[in-house]
Amino acid sequence: MSILIDGYCANGFAAVRDAVRHNLETGEEVGCSVAVMSDGKMVADVWGGFRDAARTRPWTRDTIGNPRSIVKSIGALCILRLASQGRLRLDDPVAVHWPEFGAAGKENLSIRTFLSHLAGLPFADSAPRGSMYTEGIVEAALASQVPEWPPGTQPCYHSFTYPVFCAELVRRVSGRTIHDYERDEISGPLGAEYWIGLEDHQLELCADFIETPGTPSNEGFKRNTASPLYRAWTPMALDETYNSERWRRSLFVGHGNARGLARIFGALACGGELDGVSIADPTILADATRPAWDGIDFMTKRHFRFGMGFLVSCPPFPYNGNPRSFGHIGTGGTIVFADPDRRLAVAYVPNRMYPSALQTPLAQRVIDAIGHCVD
């Protein structure tokens, strides 16, 4: 079967296209997009393969994927922008802006603590199965939740509740939905194809998200009742395929392509500004991308280093090997990161859930190719 690869590579970056071609032609990948920003310039923007499991619909320039947990970093970035605008302080108690959140002993829990995955609130237990699409249910459940342990004492990846927190705090502070705020303040000004909650005209751009049976995290979400992920994701319907219209419209879910994510992280790699558009104060960004903790995560039992919304280079996700690189990953194989020392940003957005919860060999092949181009 002929595999179409399209896009652009600057002189010296042809190896990026070759790596993408290898992933697709071996059949390991179905469809994907890859983009690289270097010192504020797009030096690679490549896409190829297919949007669907049957491999009948080509992945095109405008195709967008579901990069899963990347939404956590973009949600956090919205809050960092609000801080940059002076509309909140990261050390404010959340309850200053969201009074109901102060219940159950959380009156002094700070925005910083939640953004750092240290709030002890990975669960929203009073939200029933399938309730994540009903406005207000999971937000109220999170506000009333008793912390699982004293805040600040246990590193724990807030797998489900993190986007809920970001969306509601942004709404409380800005008066806008996180979709509108992110579009108007970040993606729109940067010309970046990434959105939290899709509009009508964007739905037709979506590639199918292709589940792979046996993927550890997906088993935890849906079937392994002993897993803390199962408890965390109770508000999600068990029949969710991550392709439903309600999933794609949800304000807790983001969609985009590598080009869009590379532009956002390209700005972060350059201190928060790209093409004259500032999305974060450099001092606040530096604070957010320093590790708040470095240790074993309760949820996944892996060794992570987390800042405020950003997964800093760590053993499962070393990115390009620079310990100061920061970004995020998404279940299935998506990865995006910024290297502030090289002013480099890399994004890889596939549509097939790779059966591993680590930095996948497919992404690693592309990252290694980029390393050879910039060294």
C-alpha positions in Angstrom: 0.0 0.0 0.0 1.3 3.4 -0.9 1.8 5.7 2.0 1.4 9.4 1.4 3.9 11.7 3.2 3.4 15.4 2.8 4.6 18.6 4.3 7.8 20.7 4.6 11.3 20.2 5.9 13.9 22.9 5.9 17.4 22.2 4.6 19.1 19.8 7.0 15.9 18.4 8.4 15.0 15.7 5.8 15.7 13.1 8.4 12.5 14.0 10.2 10.5 13.1 7.1 12.5 9.9 6.8 11.6 8.9 10.4 7.9 9.6 9.8 8.0 7.6 6.6 9.6 4.6 8.4 7.0 4.6 11.2 4.2 4.6 8.6 5.6 2.2 6.0 6.4 -0.4 8.6 2.7 -0.3 9.6 3.6 0.6 13.2 1.8 3.9 12.8 -1.6 4.5 11.1 -1.4 8.3 10.7 0.4 11.2 12.3 1.7 14.7 12.1 5.1 15.9 13.3 6.4 19.5 13.6 9.6 21.1 14.8 10.2 24.8 15.8 13.8 26.0 16.1 14.4 29.5 17.4 10.9 30.6 16.6 10.9 29.2 13.0 9.0 26.1 11.7 11.7 23.9 10.3 9.7 20.7 9.9 5.9 20.3 9.4 5.2 16.8 8.1 2.1 14.6 8.1 1.1 11.3 6.5 -0.8 8.0 6.7 -4.5 7.7 7.3 -7.1 9.1 9.5 -8.9 5.8 10.1 -8.1 2.2 11.1 -9.3 0.9 7.7 -6.6 3.1 6.1 -9.0 4.5 3.6 -9.0 8.3 4.4 -5.6 10.1 4.1 -4.3 12.3 6.8 -4.2 15.8 5.3 -2.6 19.1 6.3 -5.7 20.2 8.3 -6.3 16.8 10.1 -6.4 17.1 13.8 -5.9 14.3 16.4 -6.9 13.8 20.1 -3.6 14.3 21.9 -5.2 13.2 25.2 -3.5 14.6 28.3 -1.7 17.4 26.4 -4.8 19.3 27.4 -3.5 19.4 31.0 -0.5 21.5 29.9 -2.6 23.8 27.8 -5.1 24.2 30.6 -2.3 25.0 33.0 -1.0 27.5 30.4 -4.3 29.3 30.4 -4.0 29.7 34.2 -0.4 30.9 33.8 -1.6 33.5 31.3 -4.2 34.7 33.8 -1.4 35.0 36.3 0.7 36.9 33.7 -2.3 39.3 33.3 -2.4 39.9 37.0 -5.9 38.3 37.3 -4.8 35.7 39.9 -1.7 34.8 41.8 -0.4 31.2 41.8 -0.2 31.2 45.6 -3.8 32.3 46.0 -6.1 29.8 47.7 -8.3 28.3 45.0 -11.3 29.3 47.2 -10.6 33.0 46.6 -11.7 32.5 43.0 -14.0 29.4 43.4 -15.6 29.7 46.9 -17.3 26.3 46.8 -13.9 24.7 46.4 -13.0 25.7 50.0 -15.2 22.8 51.4 -13.8 19.7 53.1 -10.7 21.3 54.6 -9.5 22.9 51.3 -9.9 26.5 52.2 -6.2 27.2 52.0 -5.3 24.8 49.2 -3.4 27.0 46.6 -3.6 27.1 42.8 0.1 26.3 42.8 -0.5 23.1 44.8 -3.2 21.8 42.4 -1.2 22.8 39.3 1.7 20.8 40.6 -0.3 17.6 41.0 0.1 17.8 44.8 -3.5 18.6 45.8 -4.5 15.1 46.9 -7.6 15.4 44.6 -7.2 12.8 41.8 -10.8 11.6 42.4 -14.3 13.2 42.1 -16.2 10.5 43.9 -19.6 12.0 44.0 -19.8 12.3 40.2 -21.6 9.2 38.9 -20.6 7.0 35.9 -21.0 8.9 32.6 -21.6 12.3 34.2 -18.6 14.1 32.7 -20.7 15.5 29.9 -23.3 17.0 32.1 -22.4 20.6 32.9 -21.5 21.3 36.6 -21.6 17.7 37.9 -17.8 16.9 38.0 -17.0 20.5 39.0 -19.2 20.3 42.0 -17.9 16.8 42.9 -14.3 18.1 42.8 -15.2 21.1 44.9 -16.8 18.9 47.6 -14.1 16.1 47.5 -12.1 15.5 50.7 -8.4 15.3 49.8 -7.1 11.7 49.7 -4.1 12.8 51.9 -2.9 16.2 53.2 -2.3 18.5 50.3 1.4 18.8 49.4 2.4 15.5 50.9 2.0 13.0 48.1 2.9 13.4 44.4 0.0 12.1 42.3 -0.8 12.6 38.7 -4.3 14.0 38.6 -5.3 12.1 35.5 -9.0 13.0 35.3 -9.6 16.0 37.6 -6.8 18.2 36.3 -8.7 19.5 33.2 -11.8 19.9 35.2 -10.0 22.1 37.7 -8.4 24.2 34.9 -11.6 24.7 33.0 -13.6 25.8 36.1 -10.9 28.1 37.5 -10.5 29.8 34.1 -14.3 30.3 33.9 -14.4 31.7 37.4 -11.6 34.1 36.9 -12.0 35.2 33.2 -15.8 34.9 32.9 -15.2 32.8 29.7 -15.2 29.1 29.0 -11.7 27.6 28.7 -12.5 27.0 25.0 -13.1 30.7 24.4 -10.2 31.9 26.6 -7.6 29.5 25.1 -8.8 30.3 21.6 -8.8 34.1 22.2 -5.6 34.3 24.3 -3.3 31.6 23.0 -4.2 29.6 19.9 -5.9 32.4 18.0 -3.1 35.0 18.4 -0.4 32.3 17.6 -2.3 30.8 14.7 -2.0 27.5 16.4 -4.4 24.6 15.5 -5.3 23.4 19.0 -8.6 23.8 20.7 -10.2 22.7 24.0 -13.7 21.6 23.0 -14.4 21.6 19.3 -16.8 23.8 17.3 -19.1 22.5 14.6 -16.7 23.2 11.7 -13.8 21.5 13.5 -15.5 18.2 14.0 -15.0 17.1 10.4 -11.2 17.6 10.7 -10.8 14.8 13.3 -8.8 11.7 12.8 -10.2 8.6 14.5 -8.6 7.7 17.8 -7.7 4.0 17.4 -7.7 2.1 20.7 -5.3 -0.7 21.2 -6.6 -3.5 23.5 -4.3 -4.2 26.4 -2.7 -0.8 26.7 -2.0 -0.5 30.4 -3.6 2.9 31.0 -6.6 2.2 28.9 -7.2 -1.0 30.8 -7.0 1.0 34.0 -9.5 3.6 32.7 -12.2 1.1 31.7 -11.8 -2.4 33.1 -9.3 -2.8 36.0 -11.5 -2.0 39.0 -8.5 -2.3 41.3 -6.7 0.5 39.5 -6.8 4.1 40.9 -7.3 5.2 37.3 -10.6 3.3 37.2 -11.8 5.2 40.2 -10.4 8.5 38.9 -12.2 8.1 35.5 -15.6 7.0 36.9 -17.3 10.1 35.4 -16.5 8.8 31.9 -18.9 6.5 30.2 -17.5 3.0 29.8 -18.6 2.8 26.2 -16.6 6.0 25.3 -14.4 5.4 22.2 -12.8 8.9 22.4 -14.4 9.5 19.0 -17.9 10.5 20.1 -19.2 14.0 19.4 -19.7 14.6 23.1 -16.1 13.7 23.8 -14.8 16.0 21.0 -17.0 18.9 22.3 -16.1 18.5 25.9 -14.3 21.4 27.7 -12.1 18.8 29.4 -10.7 17.4 26.0 -8.3 19.0 23.5 -7.7 18.4 19.8 -5.1 19.6 17.5 -2.2 18.7 15.2 1.6 18.8 15.6 1.9 22.2 13.9 -0.4 23.8 16.4 1.2 22.3 19.4 4.7 23.1 18.1 3.7 26.8 17.7 2.5 26.9 21.3 5.5 25.2 22.7 7.8 27.1 20.3 6.6 30.2 22.1 7.4 28.6 25.5 10.8 27.5 24.2 11.5 31.1 23.5 10.5 32.4 27.0 6.8 32.7 26.3 6.8 34.8 23.1 6.6 34.0 19.4 6.2 36.4 16.4 5.5 39.3 18.8 2.8 37.4 20.6 3.3 36.9 24.3 1.4 34.1 26.0 3.2 33.9 29.4 5.4 36.1 31.5 8.9 34.7 31.4 9.3 34.8 35.2 6.0 32.9 35.7 6.9 30.4 33.0 10.3 29.7 34.6 8.6 29.1 37.9 6.1 26.8 36.3 8.7 24.7 34.5 10.9 24.0 37.5 10.2 20.7 39.1 7.9 21.0 42.1 8.6 17.3 42.8 10.9 14.6 41.7 9.7 11.1 42.7 7.3 8.2 42.4 3.8 9.1 41.3 1.0 7.5 43.3 -1.3 7.0 40.2 1.1 5.3 37.8 4.0 4.2 40.1 6.5 5.9 37.7 9.3 8.3 38.5 8.1 11.7 37.3 9.3 15.3 37.7 6.4 17.8 37.5 6.2 21.5 37.5 3.0 23.4 37.2 1.2 21.7 34.4 4.4 20.5 32.7 6.1 17.1 32.9 9.8 17.9 33.1 12.3 15.5 31.5 12.2 12.3 33.6 13.1 8.6 33.2 9.9 7.5 31.5 9.8 10.6 29.3 13.4 12.0 28.7 12.3 13.9 25.6 15.6 14.9 24.0 17.7 14.2 27.1 18.0 17.8 28.3 16.9 17.7 32.0 15.5 21.2 31.5 13.2 20.2 28.7 9.5 20.3 29.6 6.2 19.4 28.0 3.6 16.7 28.3 2.5 13.3 26.9 -0.8 11.9 25.9 -2.0 8.3 26.3 -1.2 6.4 23.1 2.0 8.1 22.0 1.5 11.9 21.6 4.4 13.9 22.9 5.2 17.6 22.9 8.1 19.4 24.6 10.2 22.5 24.6 13.9 22.7 25.1 14.6 26.3 26.4 18.3 25.9 26.0 18.1 25.1 22.3 14.9 27.2 21.8 13.5 24.1 20.3 10.0 22.7 20.3 8.9 19.2 19.0 5.4 17.8 18.6 4.3 14.3 17.6 0.6 13.6 17.2 -0.4 10.0 16.1 -3.9 8.5 16.1 -3.1 4.8 17.1 -2.9 4.1 20.8 0.6 2.6 21.1 0.6 -0.4 23.6 3.0 1.3 26.0 2.7 4.0 28.6 6.4 5.1 28.1 8.0 7.3 25.5 7.2 5.2 22.5 9.8 4.0 20.0 7.9 5.7 17.3 8.2 9.1 18.9 11.8 8.3 19.9 12.7 7.6 16.3 11.5 11.1 15.3 13.2 12.8 18.3 16.5 11.0 17.5 16.3 12.2 13.9 15.7 15.8 15.1 18.6 15.5 17.4 20.9 14.6 14.5 19.6 17.7 12.6 20.2 20.2 15.4 23.4 18.9 16.9 
